[in-house]
Amino acid sequence: MKWEYRTEIRVNAFLQHYLSGNPYPGIPDIRAIILGRDMDMAYRLLTSTGGHKKSQFILDTSFDHFYYVPNTSEGEALLQILCSPMLQKRLNKLLASDLLPPDQQLAIEHDALTSEKEAVLFAYDFDMSRINRFNTALKLFGHRGILIAFDFQLPVLKDYFGNNLQYSSIDLLKFKKGFLHEP
């Protein structure tokens, strides 16, 4: 995939300028989505270094949130979540119900803490930017953490993070029945 960092920065700046000049409250939070063939492509994107000339995809700071959605039935459910802030809020509330609130003083991006003060990241939305920042911070500070994601996402995340992390799985079928009310 051809990738031009400056183009992404320009798109982001243009959208912020355009949306702030129109009826839009506050500074817009621009988010990006990449649709891919399967979850194996997500691993390739997370670990891409941009190639020899740095012109292929590299996870950079163009966007604060950069989601990966596979072009599969699981990806359809993920897209429904990403398009519904209320659904995300309900799921986050459920996931955080047995956890402590996040600590703003902790220099690791996280959504909650365990009782042992380990950072917890809700990665079910597969925001590659957040996943990358979480991984970098854990390695930098030598901490352990917990990652919560859908069952179909875990193999890729385990390959990316390795064994320094504890994983918790969300069963996609149960989620569809409980949240999306599918049979």
PEZI-V892558 format. One record per pair of residues at least 6 apart in sequence whose ideal C-beta (glycine too) atoms are under 8 Angstrom apart, sorted by the first residue. I is the first residue (numbers start at 1). J is the second residue. D is the distance in whole Angstrom. If there is no record, write none. Layout:
i:I j:J d:D
i:I j:J d:D
This chain:
i:1 j:56 d:6
i:1 j:57 d:5
i:2 j:55 d:6
i:2 j:56 d:7
i:3 j:50 d:7
i:3 j:55 d:6
i:3 j:56 d:6
i:3 j:57 d:4
i:3 j:58 d:6
i:4 j:55 d:7
i:5 j:58 d:8
i:5 j:60 d:6
i:5 j:62 d:6
i:8 j:32 d:8
i:8 j:60 d:8
i:8 j:62 d:4
i:8 j:63 d:7
i:9 j:62 d:6
i:12 j:30 d:5
i:12 j:62 d:6
i:12 j:63 d:6
i:15 j:28 d:7
i:15 j:30 d:5
i:16 j:27 d:7
i:16 j:28 d:5
i:16 j:30 d:6
i:19 j:28 d:4
i:20 j:27 d:6
i:20 j:28 d:6
i:29 j:64 d:7
i:29 j:65 d:7
i:30 j:63 d:6
i:30 j:64 d:8
i:31 j:63 d:6
i:31 j:64 d:8
i:31 j:65 d:4
i:31 j:66 d:8
i:31 j:67 d:7
i:32 j:62 d:7
i:32 j:63 d:4
i:32 j:65 d:7
i:32 j:66 d:5
i:32 j:67 d:7
i:33 j:66 d:8
i:33 j:67 d:5
i:33 j:68 d:8
i:33 j:69 d:6
i:33 j:82 d:7
i:34 j:45 d:7
i:34 j:66 d:7
i:34 j:67 d:7
i:34 j:68 d:5
i:34 j:69 d:7
i:34 j:128 d:8
i:35 j:69 d:5
i:35 j:70 d:8
i:35 j:71 d:6
i:35 j:75 d:7
i:36 j:42 d:6
i:36 j:45 d:7
i:36 j:68 d:6
i:36 j:69 d:7
i:36 j:70 d:6
i:36 j:71 d:7
i:37 j:70 d:7
i:37 j:71 d:6
i:38 j:70 d:5
i:38 j:71 d:8
i:38 j:72 d:6
i:39 j:70 d:5
i:39 j:72 d:8
i:39 j:152 d:6
i:39 j:153 d:6
i:39 j:155 d:7
i:39 j:156 d:5
i:40 j:156 d:7
i:41 j:68 d:8
i:41 j:70 d:7
i:42 j:68 d:5
i:42 j:70 d:7
i:42 j:126 d:7
i:42 j:128 d:7
i:42 j:153 d:8
i:42 j:156 d:5
i:43 j:156 d:5
i:43 j:159 d:6
i:43 j:160 d:6
i:45 j:57 d:6
i:45 j:59 d:7
i:45 j:68 d:6
i:45 j:128 d:6
i:46 j:59 d:7
i:46 j:128 d:6
i:46 j:131 d:7
i:46 j:132 d:7
i:46 j:156 d:8
i:46 j:160 d:5
i:47 j:160 d:7
i:48 j:56 d:6
i:48 j:57 d:5
i:48 j:58 d:6
i:48 j:59 d:7
i:49 j:58 d:6
i:50 j:56 d:5
i:50 j:57 d:7
i:50 j:58 d:4
i:59 j:66 d:7
i:59 j:128 d:6
i:59 j:129 d:7
i:59 j:132 d:5
i:61 j:129 d:8
i:63 j:129 d:7
i:64 j:129 d:6
i:65 j:127 d:5
i:65 j:129 d:6
i:65 j:130 d:7
i:66 j:127 d:7
i:66 j:128 d:5
i:66 j:129 d:5
i:67 j:82 d:6
i:67 j:125 d:6
i:67 j:126 d:6
i:67 j:127 d:5
i:67 j:128 d:7
i:68 j:126 d:5
i:68 j:128 d:5
i:69 j:75 d:5
i:69 j:78 d:5
i:69 j:79 d:5
i:69 j:82 d:7
i:69 j:126 d:7
i:70 j:78 d:8
i:70 j:152 d:8
i:72 j:152 d:8
i:74 j:150 d:7
i:74 j:152 d:5
i:74 j:172 d:6
i:77 j:172 d:6
i:77 j:175 d:7
i:77 j:176 d:6
i:77 j:180 d:7
i:78 j:124 d:8
i:78 j:125 d:7
i:78 j:126 d:7
i:78 j:150 d:7
i:80 j:87 d:7
i:80 j:180 d:6
i:81 j:87 d:5
i:81 j:88 d:6
i:81 j:91 d:7
i:81 j:124 d:7
i:81 j:125 d:7
i:82 j:88 d:8
i:82 j:125 d:6
i:87 j:179 d:6
i:88 j:125 d:7
i:90 j:179 d:7
i:91 j:122 d:8
i:91 j:124 d:7
i:91 j:175 d:8
i:91 j:179 d:7
i:92 j:111 d:7
i:92 j:122 d:6
i:95 j:111 d:8
i:95 j:112 d:7
i:95 j:122 d:6
i:95 j:148 d:6
i:95 j:170 d:8
i:96 j:111 d:7
i:96 j:112 d:5
i:99 j:112 d:4
i:99 j:113 d:6
i:99 j:114 d:6
i:99 j:120 d:6
i:100 j:112 d:6
i:100 j:113 d:4
i:100 j:114 d:7
i:100 j:115 d:7
i:100 j:117 d:8
i:101 j:112 d:7
i:101 j:113 d:7
i:102 j:110 d:5
i:102 j:111 d:6
i:102 j:112 d:6
i:102 j:113 d:6
i:103 j:110 d:8
i:103 j:113 d:6
i:103 j:117 d:8
i:106 j:113 d:8
i:106 j:119 d:6
i:107 j:137 d:7
i:107 j:141 d:7
i:108 j:119 d:5
i:108 j:134 d:7
i:108 j:137 d:4
i:108 j:138 d:7
i:108 j:141 d:7
i:108 j:143 d:6
i:108 j:145 d:7
i:109 j:119 d:8
i:109 j:121 d:7
i:109 j:130 d:6
i:109 j:133 d:5
i:109 j:134 d:5
i:109 j:137 d:6
i:110 j:119 d:4
i:110 j:120 d:6
i:110 j:121 d:6
i:110 j:134 d:7
i:110 j:145 d:7
i:111 j:120 d:6
i:111 j:121 d:6
i:111 j:122 d:5
i:112 j:120 d:4
i:112 j:122 d:8
i:113 j:119 d:6
i:113 j:120 d:6
i:114 j:120 d:6
i:114 j:146 d:6
i:118 j:143 d:7
i:118 j:144 d:6
i:118 j:145 d:6
i:118 j:146 d:6
i:118 j:166 d:8
i:119 j:134 d:7
i:119 j:137 d:8
i:119 j:138 d:7
i:119 j:143 d:7
i:119 j:145 d:4
i:119 j:146 d:7
i:120 j:145 d:7
i:120 j:146 d:5
i:120 j:147 d:8
i:120 j:148 d:7
i:121 j:130 d:7
i:121 j:131 d:7
i:121 j:134 d:5
i:121 j:145 d:7
i:121 j:146 d:7
i:121 j:147 d:5
i:121 j:148 d:7
i:122 j:148 d:5
i:123 j:130 d:7
i:123 j:131 d:6
i:123 j:134 d:8
i:123 j:147 d:5
i:123 j:148 d:6
i:123 j:149 d:4
i:123 j:153 d:7
i:123 j:157 d:7
i:124 j:148 d:6
i:124 j:149 d:5
i:124 j:150 d:5
i:124 j:153 d:7
i:124 j:170 d:6
i:126 j:149 d:7
i:126 j:153 d:6
i:131 j:157 d:7
i:131 j:160 d:7
i:134 j:145 d:7
i:134 j:147 d:8
i:135 j:160 d:7
i:135 j:161 d:6
i:137 j:143 d:8
i:138 j:144 d:7
i:138 j:145 d:5
i:138 j:161 d:8
i:138 j:164 d:7
i:138 j:165 d:7
i:139 j:164 d:8
i:144 j:164 d:6
i:144 j:165 d:7
i:144 j:166 d:7
i:145 j:165 d:6
i:145 j:166 d:7
i:146 j:165 d:7
i:146 j:166 d:5
i:146 j:167 d:7
i:146 j:168 d:6
i:147 j:157 d:6
i:147 j:161 d:7
i:147 j:165 d:6
i:147 j:166 d:7
i:147 j:167 d:5
i:147 j:168 d:7
i:148 j:167 d:8
i:148 j:168 d:5
i:148 j:169 d:8
i:148 j:170 d:7
i:149 j:157 d:6
i:149 j:167 d:7
i:149 j:168 d:8
i:149 j:169 d:7
i:149 j:170 d:7
i:150 j:169 d:7
i:150 j:170 d:5
i:150 j:172 d:5
i:150 j:175 d:7
i:151 j:169 d:5
i:151 j:170 d:7
i:151 j:171 d:6
i:151 j:172 d:6
i:152 j:172 d:6
i:154 j:167 d:6
i:154 j:169 d:6
i:157 j:167 d:7
i:158 j:167 d:6
i:176 j:182 d:4
i:177 j:183 d:7
